[in-house]
Amino acid sequence: MVNVFIGFGLLLIMLIAAAFLAYYFFPAAFPVFWRQANVPNQGVIKRDWVATGRIDFATSITNVTSNPEDYDQPTEFKLLVEERRIVESLAGNENLEVQWRLATLREL
């Protein structure tokens, strides 16, 4: 009787290991499991992106140096515009999302 339980236990362990190896080496065979992992939880958009009127200038980190002699050298700045939107989560909470994006010529 004990040998039967050991045999079933070893068979179960081998099946679990085979399933894990199949999922690891052939993830396309299991599209149901990973397709939903890449989709974030979507809420209901209560108010879409609206510009707040705040603007800012940005430059890349490589243009900013600690050498004081380089402060008078021209560098590239980009105009950024702040936007906000309100999204209602799946739980019913309203969340404020803020993003900075590059400004368009019309907004200058």
C-alpha positions as CSV (number, residue, x, y, z in Angstrom):
1,M,0.0,0.0,0.0
2,V,2.8,2.4,0.9
3,N,4.5,1.6,-2.5
4,V,1.3,2.7,-4.3
5,F,1.4,6.1,-2.5
6,I,5.1,6.6,-3.3
7,G,4.5,5.7,-6.9
8,F,1.6,8.2,-7.2
9,G,3.7,10.8,-5.4
10,L,6.7,10.4,-7.8
11,L,4.3,10.4,-10.8
12,L,2.7,13.7,-9.5
13,I,6.2,15.3,-9.0
14,M,7.2,14.3,-12.5
15,L,4.0,15.7,-14.0
16,I,4.5,19.0,-12.1
17,A,8.1,19.2,-13.3
18,A,7.1,18.4,-16.9
19,A,4.4,21.1,-16.8
20,F,6.8,23.6,-15.4
21,L,9.5,22.8,-18.0
22,A,6.9,23.0,-20.8
23,Y,5.7,26.4,-19.6
24,Y,9.3,27.6,-19.2
25,F,10.6,26.5,-22.6
26,F,7.4,26.9,-24.6
27,P,5.4,29.9,-23.2
28,A,3.5,30.3,-26.5
29,A,1.7,27.1,-25.7
30,F,0.0,28.7,-22.7
31,P,-1.3,32.1,-24.1
32,V,-4.1,32.3,-21.6
33,F,-1.8,32.6,-18.6
34,W,0.5,35.4,-19.8
35,R,-1.9,37.4,-22.0
36,Q,-3.7,38.8,-19.0
37,A,-0.5,39.6,-17.1
38,N,0.5,42.3,-19.6
39,V,-2.9,44.1,-19.4
40,P,-3.1,46.6,-16.5
41,N,-6.3,47.0,-14.5
42,Q,-8.4,49.5,-16.4
43,G,-10.6,52.0,-14.7
44,V,-13.3,54.3,-16.0
45,I,-12.0,57.6,-17.2
46,K,-14.1,60.3,-15.5
47,R,-12.2,63.3,-17.0
48,D,-9.7,62.9,-19.9
49,W,-6.3,64.6,-20.1
50,V,-6.7,68.3,-19.4
51,A,-3.8,70.8,-19.5
52,T,-3.2,72.5,-16.1
53,G,-1.4,75.5,-17.5
54,R,1.9,74.6,-15.8
55,I,4.9,74.5,-18.1
56,D,8.5,73.5,-17.5
57,F,11.8,73.2,-19.3
58,A,13.8,70.0,-19.4
59,T,17.1,69.0,-20.7
60,S,18.9,65.7,-20.7
61,I,21.3,64.8,-17.9
62,T,24.2,64.6,-20.3
63,N,23.8,68.3,-21.0
64,V,24.1,69.3,-17.4
65,T,27.6,69.2,-16.1
66,S,29.3,70.2,-12.8
67,N,31.9,72.2,-14.7
68,P,31.2,76.0,-14.1
69,E,32.8,76.9,-17.4
70,D,30.2,75.0,-19.3
71,Y,27.3,77.0,-17.8
72,D,27.6,79.6,-20.6
73,Q,27.5,77.0,-23.4
74,P,24.2,76.6,-25.3
75,T,22.3,73.4,-24.7
76,E,19.0,71.9,-25.8
77,F,15.9,72.6,-23.7
78,K,12.4,71.1,-24.3
79,L,9.2,72.7,-23.3
80,L,7.0,70.4,-21.2
81,V,3.3,70.8,-20.4
82,E,1.6,69.2,-17.4
83,E,-1.7,67.3,-17.9
84,R,-4.1,65.7,-15.4
85,R,-6.9,63.2,-15.7
86,I,-9.3,61.6,-13.2
87,V,-9.8,57.8,-13.4
88,E,-12.2,55.8,-11.3
89,S,-10.6,52.5,-10.2
90,L,-12.3,49.1,-10.2
91,A,-12.9,49.7,-6.4
92,G,-14.7,53.0,-7.1
93,N,-12.0,55.3,-5.9
94,E,-11.2,58.4,-8.0
95,N,-7.5,58.7,-8.8
96,L,-5.7,61.8,-10.1
97,E,-3.1,60.9,-12.7
98,V,-0.5,63.5,-13.7
99,Q,1.8,63.4,-16.7
100,W,4.3,65.7,-18.3
101,R,4.5,65.7,-22.1
102,L,6.3,67.7,-24.8
103,A,4.4,70.9,-25.8
104,T,3.1,71.5,-29.3
105,L,3.6,74.6,-31.3
106,R,0.0,75.6,-30.7
107,E,0.6,75.7,-27.0
108,L,3.6,78.1,-27.2
